[in-house]
Amino acid sequence: MNWTAIKSIYMFEMARFFRTIAQSLISPVLSTSLYFVVFGAAIGSRIDQVEGVSYGAFIVPGLIMLSVITQAISNASFGIYFPKFIGTIYELLSAPVNFLEIVAGYVGAAATKAFIIGVIILVTAFFFVEVQIAHPVAMLAFLVLTCLSFSLLGFIIGIWAGNFEQLQLVPLLIVTPLVFLGGSFYSISMLPPVWQAISLFNPVVYLISGFRWAFFDTADVPIGLSLVAIAGFTALCLVVIGWIFRTGWRIRS
């Protein structure tokens, strides 16, 4: 394993993150703070509790997941797309660096950025609502796994995208609706039985449910299913990336 190559890619991506700190960090934190104000204070004052948890606290895991997932995809997809766009990807492919090292550098940086944003949003939540974390180790583990898995998805999107419009197509039209419909602001047990069954086909439900369990010891689906879902999703992304580099799809053409 060429650790120097991984470190170089990782540090380059992290440097870009800190150069655009207002867009990369401050903007998502402010946007999430508005969610706390609108949903936690305004709407939360009219909703007593959800599954024994105050509504303001109940939406914290969902809001963190919303920001982490979108930021992980955005950072990873742009990180690998921009070298494709300007042509420097060929220098990287011709260097003595294998695809695992390339993925580790870009995905590791994107996951780190998403993790930082997630932690800052969690800290910000304490200024708005009273939050208790029942399983802190599990919470961190779910956060790290989510950052890694969706950074892998973002990497795939960055390889697939042929222009900047396509770069935003999947996050805006598919991922964001799935997150909003995945129980970010409600428990799926509040839905009619038919919609509860339909919601179980949304993979994001399992992520948010597992993450919420780490906070409040309550979940919409068994914690084991959540772990299987995120492990399966991560494995699928790794298989797809391996196929991309093996065939050169959208990279060498």
Order of alpha helices (4+ residues) and beta strands (2+ residues): alpha-alpha-beta-beta-alpha-alpha-alpha-alpha-alpha-alpha-alpha-alpha-alpha-alpha
